[in-house]
Amino acid sequence: MQYVKIVFSILMLLVVITFCVNNTQSFTLSYLGYRLAVPLQLWTLMIIFFVAGMVPIMIIEFPRQITRHLKMRTLKNDIRLMEDSLRRLAESPGDPSK
């Protein structure tokens, strides 16, 4: 079922991209009194809005991912140190009194 969703998502993405690239009609944006002076094609507008939506997400997530990476590196280092100490304990000779 997961593969069907992936294939369907890829097909929908291809349909949207094909529609936007083949649409040569120019659009002029206007919103709350602001107006874009240069008419743009739909695929250009789609890329602009995609990038504009991704920039804030990347700004927020980049520090989180760096912090997560540093924590994981510290934890992996701690695990490696513990495994080394356990290995040394296992290799050390046993109690000679037994």
Secondary structure, DSSP 8 states (H G I E B T S, - for coil): -HHHHHHHHHHHHHHHHHHHHH---EE--EETTEE-SS-EEHHHHHHHHHHHHHHHHHHHHHHHHHHHHHHHHHHHHHHHHHHHHHHHHHHS---TT-
